[in-house]
Amino acid sequence: MSDTASHRTASQLSPEVREAFATGRPVVALESTIIAHGLPRPRNLAVARELESLVRAGGAVPATVAVLDGRPHVGLNKDQLERIAEDDSVRKLGHRDLAPALAAGADGATTVSATAFLAARAGIRVFATGGLGGVHRGWTETQDESADLRLLAAARITVVCAGVKSILDVPATLQRLETLGVTVLGYGTDRFPGFYLASSGEPVDWTVRTPEEVAAVMAARDGLGGPESAIIVANPVPESEQLDQALHDRVLAEALDACRERGIGGQAVTPFLLEQLTRRTGGASLEANLAAVRGNVRLAARIAVASAAAER
């Protein structure tokens, strides 16, 4: 690789993240798509700052991941965070988009797959997000599956999430994760969370109840060696903050019918369904989403701290 190409693909660590690595402090990766594309302004920037503050309050260092001027950044300063939140030209980047974005010198917010890849590549052990992508409904006809799943089968990182988005085929997604060899742990639950809902109704094989138990699984995985793959810590949104299930089920069913009637397919399905849920629940689905993200970020910080303590 040429020196120019190597420089372009090397991640730029923020001073805070660089110091954390040097001193052995725990770091938690955060995605940036929720900032650029998941929330309305100016709330998106306020939430971005809040999530970073939650990581710090938990004893860890936040590393929001993004691409700026064609360079991967792991950890953003104040101005960079504002740029991601306020610039309309910021693109949405999955793992497959990273190389073109770097070559073009583009700005981009990273999805789960891109964040997990860049964070693991930088040496970060824990990543907090809202919900994962997965296998879409009607997969037998469309073959539509999120890139998150295959990437997580190749990234050695622990991902704290509230399950997968409830608009997806949850049983098929869990089956796909099993096929790919991705470990799934239910945090304080024997049921896989339903993103907006505390439970999807689907069972999980393994339940952990403390950050130390998660750290022990991480250490055992490292000791085994073998294929690189993620550990998913499925952390349910508190029942007191979940979306009303009857409302969720009714709105989702009607939105799916509208998709079929309008011929909406492919990549257009997910944003359409999420927009319908937000609008037709009066914003309640967005609040449940944020409640889940906050809980995941708090837990991720505790897991990162427990993992760092176990390694000393």
C-alpha positions in Angstrom: 0.0 0.0 0.0 1.3 3.5 -0.9 2.0 6.0 1.9 -0.8 8.2 0.6 -3.3 5.3 0.6 -2.2 4.2 4.0 -2.6 7.7 5.4 -6.1 8.0 3.9 -7.3 4.7 5.4 -5.8 5.1 8.8 -8.3 6.2 11.5 -7.8 9.5 13.2 -8.2 9.0 16.9 -9.4 11.9 19.0 -6.9 13.1 21.7 -9.3 11.7 24.4 -9.5 8.3 22.8 -5.7 8.2 22.1 -5.1 9.0 25.8 -7.6 6.4 26.9 -5.7 3.7 24.9 -2.4 4.9 26.3 -3.6 4.7 29.9 -5.8 1.6 29.7 -9.1 3.4 30.2 -12.2 1.8 28.7 -13.7 3.2 25.5 -17.2 2.8 24.1 -17.9 3.3 20.4 -21.0 5.2 19.3 -22.5 5.4 15.8 -23.1 8.7 14.0 -26.1 7.8 11.7 -28.5 8.5 14.6 -27.0 12.0 14.7 -27.0 12.8 11.0 -30.1 10.9 9.8 -32.0 9.5 12.7 -33.3 12.6 14.6 -34.6 16.0 13.7 -32.5 19.1 14.3 -31.6 20.5 16.8 -32.5 17.5 19.0 -29.9 15.4 17.2 -27.0 17.3 18.5 -28.4 17.5 22.0 -28.8 13.7 22.0 -25.3 13.2 20.6 -23.9 15.2 23.5 -26.1 13.4 26.0 -25.0 10.0 24.9 -21.3 11.0 25.1 -22.0 12.3 28.6 -23.6 9.1 29.6 -20.5 7.1 28.6 -18.3 9.5 30.6 -20.7 9.2 33.6 -20.3 5.5 33.4 -16.5 5.7 33.7 -15.6 5.2 30.1 -14.5 7.4 27.2 -16.9 7.9 24.2 -15.7 7.4 20.7 -18.3 8.6 18.2 -17.3 7.3 14.8 -17.7 9.1 11.5 -15.8 9.9 8.2 -14.7 13.5 7.6 -13.0 14.7 4.5 -12.4 11.1 3.5 -10.7 10.1 6.7 -12.2 7.7 9.4 -12.5 9.4 12.8 -12.8 7.5 16.0 -13.8 10.1 18.5 -15.1 13.5 17.5 -14.4 16.9 19.0 -17.1 19.6 19.6 -16.8 21.1 16.1 -16.8 17.7 14.3 -19.9 16.5 16.2 -21.7 19.7 15.2 -20.6 19.2 11.6 -22.1 15.7 11.5 -25.3 17.0 13.1 -25.8 20.1 11.0 -24.4 19.5 7.5 -26.9 18.3 4.9 -24.2 16.9 2.7 -23.2 14.2 5.2 -23.8 10.8 3.7 -25.0 7.6 5.3 -22.2 5.1 5.2 -22.4 1.3 5.7 -19.2 -0.8 5.7 -19.4 -1.2 1.9 -19.4 2.5 1.4 -16.3 3.3 3.3 -13.8 2.8 0.5 -15.6 5.0 -2.0 -16.2 7.6 0.7 -12.5 7.7 1.6 -11.4 7.8 -2.0 -13.8 10.7 -2.8 -12.9 12.7 0.3 -16.5 12.6 1.5 -18.2 13.2 4.8 -20.3 10.4 6.2 -22.1 9.2 9.2 -21.5 5.5 10.0 -24.2 2.9 10.4 -23.8 -0.2 12.6 -21.7 -2.1 10.1 -19.3 0.7 9.4 -19.1 1.7 13.1 -18.4 -1.8 14.2 -15.8 -2.3 11.6 -13.9 0.9 12.3 -14.2 0.6 16.1 -12.9 -3.0 16.1 -10.1 -2.0 13.7 -9.1 0.7 16.2 -9.1 -1.8 19.1 -12.3 -0.7 20.8 -14.0 -3.6 22.6 -17.5 -2.3 23.2 -20.0 -0.5 20.9 -23.4 0.8 21.9 -26.3 1.4 19.4 -30.1 1.3 19.3 -31.2 -1.6 17.2 -29.4 -3.8 14.6 -30.5 -4.4 11.1 -31.5 -7.9 10.1 -33.4 -10.2 7.8 -36.3 -8.3 6.2 -39.9 -9.7 6.0 -40.5 -11.5 2.8 -36.8 -12.5 2.5 -37.7 -15.6 0.4 -38.9 -13.2 -2.3 -36.5 -10.3 -2.0 -33.3 -11.8 -0.4 -33.1 -8.5 1.5 -30.8 -8.7 4.5 -28.9 -6.0 6.4 -25.1 -5.8 5.9 -24.9 -5.6 9.7 -25.2 -9.3 10.1 -22.4 -10.5 7.9 -20.1 -7.7 9.2 -20.8 -8.7 12.9 -19.7 -12.2 11.9 -16.3 -10.8 11.1 -15.7 -8.1 13.8 -14.4 -8.9 17.3 -16.5 -6.4 19.2 -19.3 -6.5 21.8 -22.4 -4.7 20.6 -25.0 -3.6 23.1 -28.3 -3.1 21.4 -32.1 -3.4 22.0 -32.4 -6.3 19.6 -33.2 -5.7 15.9 -35.7 -3.3 14.5 -39.2 -4.7 15.0 -40.1 -4.0 11.4 -37.9 -6.9 10.5 -38.3 -10.7 10.6 -37.0 -11.3 14.1 -37.0 -15.2 14.0 -35.3 -15.3 10.7 -32.7 -12.8 11.9 -31.9 -14.9 15.0 -31.6 -17.9 12.8 -29.2 -16.0 10.5 -27.1 -14.9 13.5 -26.8 -18.5 14.6 -25.7 -19.6 11.1 -23.1 -16.9 11.0 -21.8 -17.9 14.5 -22.6 -14.6 16.2 -23.1 -15.0 20.0 -26.3 -13.5 21.4 -26.7 -12.8 25.1 -30.0 -11.6 26.7 -29.2 -9.1 29.4 -31.4 -9.8 32.3 -33.9 -11.6 30.0 -34.5 -14.9 28.4 -36.4 -13.2 25.5 -34.9 -11.3 22.6 -35.8 -7.6 22.9 -38.1 -6.1 20.3 -36.4 -2.7 19.9 -39.4 -0.5 20.7 -40.7 -3.3 22.9 -39.1 -5.1 25.8 -39.7 -8.5 24.2 -40.1 -9.8 20.7 -41.3 -13.1 22.2 -38.4 -15.0 20.7 -36.2 -16.9 23.2 -32.4 -16.4 23.6 -30.2 -19.3 24.6 -28.0 -17.4 27.1 -28.8 -14.9 29.8 -26.3 -12.7 31.6 -27.2 -10.4 34.5 -24.2 -8.3 35.3 -21.5 -6.4 33.3 -19.0 -8.7 34.9 -20.7 -11.7 33.4 -20.5 -10.1 30.0 -16.8 -9.3 30.5 -16.3 -13.0 31.4 -17.9 -14.1 28.1 -15.7 -11.6 26.3 -12.6 -13.0 28.0 -13.5 -16.6 27.3 -14.2 -15.7 23.6 -10.7 -14.2 23.4 -9.1 -17.2 25.1 -10.7 -19.6 22.6 -9.4 -17.7 19.6 -10.9 -18.9 16.3 -13.1 -16.9 14.0 -13.5 -13.2 14.5 -17.1 -12.5 15.5 -19.1 -10.2 17.6 -21.0 -10.7 20.8 -24.4 -9.2 20.9 -25.7 -8.1 24.3 -29.5 -7.7 23.8 -30.6 -5.2 26.4 -34.4 -4.6 26.5 -35.9 -1.2 26.8 -37.5 -0.8 30.2 -41.2 -1.8 30.1 -42.1 1.6 31.5 -40.6 3.3 28.5 -41.6 0.8 25.7 -44.0 1.6 23.0 -47.6 0.4 23.7 -47.6 -3.0 22.1 -51.2 -2.9 20.7 -50.4 0.5 19.1 -47.1 -0.8 17.7 -48.7 -3.9 16.2 -51.6 -2.0 14.7 -49.5 0.7 13.1 -46.9 -1.8 11.8 -49.5 -4.0 10.2 -51.1 -1.0 8.5 -47.7 0.3 7.3 -46.8 -3.1 5.9 -50.1 -3.2 4.0 -49.4 0.3 2.7 -46.0 -0.9 1.5 -47.6 -3.7 -0.5 -50.3 -1.4 -1.9 -47.8 1.3 -3.1 -45.3 -1.2 -4.4 -42.6 0.0 -2.0 -39.6 -2.3 -1.9 -35.9 -2.7 -1.4 -34.0 0.0 0.5 -37.1 2.2 0.6 -39.0 -0.2 2.9 -37.2 0.5 6.2 -37.3 4.4 6.1 -41.0 4.2 5.0 -41.9 1.9 7.9 -39.9 3.9 10.5 -41.5 7.2 9.3 -44.9 5.6 9.5 -44.3 4.4 13.1 -43.0 7.8 14.2 -45.8 9.8 12.6 -48.7 7.5 13.5 -47.6 7.0 17.1 -47.3 10.7 17.6 -43.6 10.4 18.1 -43.9 7.7 20.8 -41.8 5.2 18.8 -39.0 7.8 18.6 -39.1 8.3 22.4 -39.0 4.5 23.0 -36.0 4.3 20.5 -34.1 7.0 22.5 -34.9 5.3 25.8 -33.4 2.1 24.4 -30.3 3.9 23.2 -29.7 5.6 26.5 -30.0 2.3 28.3 -27.7 0.6 25.9 -25.1 3.4 26.3 -25.2 3.2 30.1 -24.8 -0.6 30.0 -22.0 -0.5 27.4 -20.0 1.9 29.6 -20.4 -0.5 32.6 -19.4 -3.5 30.4 -16.3 -1.6 29.1 -15.3 -0.8 32.6 -15.8 -4.4 33.8 -13.8 -5.7 30.8 -10.9 -3.3 31.4 -10.8 -4.2 35.1 -10.7 -7.9 34.2 -7.8 -7.4 31.9 -5.6 -5.7 34.5 
